Amino acid sequence: MINTTTPEPLTVREICTAANLTQSALAARFGIPQRTVENWCSGSRACAPYIRRMMMECLGLLER
């Protein structure tokens, strides 16, 4: 679990690792195009912090 007081959410790559999901599985879980997740993980595109926090919350990676 990660403390919710953490100012910046994990990167998408870190979220995949923490949730033990592949990029493909993360994309399918949230209905996001796989290419978008690949771009976020490679750093060629940025994922908004609120989206990363939502993914972390939905995957149970945030402490309450």
URTA-V745248 format. One line per field, one symbol per residue. psi: psi as a letter, one per 30 degrees, with the letter a starting at -180 (. if undefined). Layout:
psi->???
This chain:
psi->kkkffkekllleeeeeeeghkleeeeeeeghkkeeeeeeeefgflkkkeeeeeeeeefgggkk.
